[in-house]
Amino acid sequence: MDSTSVRFIRVYDEISYNTIADARVDYNPFKKYRIEKRNAFDPSYFHRRGAYYEDTITVSAILSPSGYEALKNMFASPGQLYVEFTVQSTLLRQYPVIVTGFPQLSDDLREYTDETKITLVSRYSTTPEVIDWDTYSIPDGMENFE
């Protein structure tokens, strides 16, 4: 896949962004079912109910040590994480995600730049609409009262 810009968005008591300018995104959508069992009379037929999607998104990029630390801090922060990227140069995709793979920065990577692969999983039942972050306001109850 061609390189694209990837933006991570963290929504908690405020909206924070982290952008990777040159990254490769591998997007694998996968449809699953909450209930899936074989028919008692015809085992080749499946009864499926409760469809949902579990997409795997892999972001590959060369990160500087400071960029790595910024992402690490963002992933460890509380709140909802979103990823935003373009597909086929024109289609903007935006998904709520959970980080499932973020390798540690080895000592070699502090001197020699190497590719880092970030693995994300997005689960949803209906295709999420693209959020305009410029006009987005955090819903009541999500603010942090400290």
C-alpha positions in Angstrom: 0.0 0.0 0.0 1.2 3.6 -0.7 2.4 5.8 2.1 -0.2 8.0 3.7 -0.6 10.3 6.7 -2.0 8.7 9.8 -3.6 10.7 12.6 -4.2 9.4 16.1 -6.9 11.2 18.0 -7.4 10.8 21.8 -10.7 12.1 23.2 -11.0 12.5 27.0 -11.5 15.9 28.7 -9.9 17.4 25.6 -9.0 16.3 22.1 -5.3 15.6 21.4 -3.7 14.7 18.1 -0.6 12.9 17.0 0.2 12.7 13.3 2.6 10.4 11.4 3.4 12.0 8.1 4.8 9.0 6.2 3.2 5.7 7.1 1.9 2.5 5.5 -1.5 1.3 6.5 -2.6 -2.3 6.1 -6.4 -2.5 6.7 -8.1 -5.9 7.0 -11.9 -5.7 7.6 -13.4 -8.8 9.1 -17.1 -9.6 9.7 -18.0 -11.7 12.8 -21.1 -12.9 14.5 -22.1 -13.1 18.1 -24.0 -16.3 17.6 -22.8 -18.8 15.0 -23.9 -22.4 15.1 -24.6 -25.2 12.7 -28.0 -26.4 11.8 -29.0 -29.6 13.5 -30.5 -31.1 10.3 -28.0 -29.7 7.8 -24.5 -29.2 9.2 -23.4 -27.3 6.1 -25.9 -24.5 7.0 -24.9 -22.0 9.7 -27.3 -19.9 11.8 -25.7 -16.5 12.3 -27.0 -13.6 14.4 -25.6 -10.4 15.8 -23.2 -9.3 13.1 -20.3 -7.0 14.0 -17.0 -6.0 12.5 -13.6 -6.6 14.0 -11.0 -4.9 11.8 -7.3 -5.1 12.1 -5.3 -2.0 11.2 -1.5 -2.2 11.0 0.4 1.1 10.8 4.1 0.8 9.8 6.3 3.9 10.0 9.8 5.0 10.9 9.5 6.9 14.2 12.1 9.1 15.9 12.6 8.4 19.6 10.7 11.6 20.5 7.8 10.6 18.2 7.8 7.1 19.7 7.6 8.5 23.3 4.8 10.9 22.2 2.8 7.9 20.8 3.5 5.8 23.8 2.2 8.5 26.2 -0.9 9.0 24.0 -1.7 5.2 24.0 -1.3 5.1 27.8 -3.6 8.0 28.4 -7.2 7.5 29.4 -10.0 8.2 26.9 -11.2 6.9 23.5 -8.6 6.5 20.8 -9.4 7.0 17.1 -7.2 6.4 14.0 -7.7 8.4 10.8 -6.2 7.6 7.4 -6.9 7.7 3.7 -7.5 4.7 1.5 -7.0 4.9 -2.3 -5.7 8.5 -2.0 -9.3 9.9 -1.6 -11.4 8.0 0.9 -11.0 9.1 4.5 -11.4 6.3 7.1 -11.8 6.9 10.8 -12.3 4.2 13.4 -12.4 3.9 17.2 -9.5 1.6 18.0 -7.7 -0.4 20.8 -3.9 -0.8 20.6 -3.0 -4.5 20.6 0.6 -4.2 19.5 3.2 -1.5 20.1 6.7 -2.8 20.3 9.2 -1.5 22.8 11.8 0.9 21.4 15.1 -1.0 21.5 18.4 0.6 22.1 19.4 0.0 18.5 16.4 2.1 17.3 17.6 5.1 19.3 20.6 5.3 17.0 19.4 3.6 13.8 16.0 4.2 12.4 13.9 1.1 11.8 10.3 0.5 11.0 7.8 0.3 13.9 4.6 -1.7 13.4 1.6 -0.6 15.5 -1.3 -3.0 15.5 -4.8 -1.7 16.2 -8.2 -3.4 16.5 -11.5 -1.7 15.8 -14.8 -3.3 16.8 -18.2 -1.8 15.7 -21.6 -3.0 14.6 -22.5 -0.2 12.2 -19.9 1.6 10.1 -18.8 4.7 12.0 -19.3 8.0 10.3 -16.4 10.4 9.9 -16.2 13.0 12.8 -15.3 16.6 12.0 -12.9 17.2 14.8 -12.9 21.0 14.3 -16.6 21.2 15.3 -16.7 18.3 17.7 -17.6 18.9 21.3 -17.1 16.4 24.0 -20.4 15.1 25.3 -21.5 15.8 28.8 -20.3 13.3 31.3 -17.0 12.6 29.5 -15.1 15.6 31.0 -12.5 15.0 33.7 -13.4 16.8 36.9 -10.1 16.8 39.0 
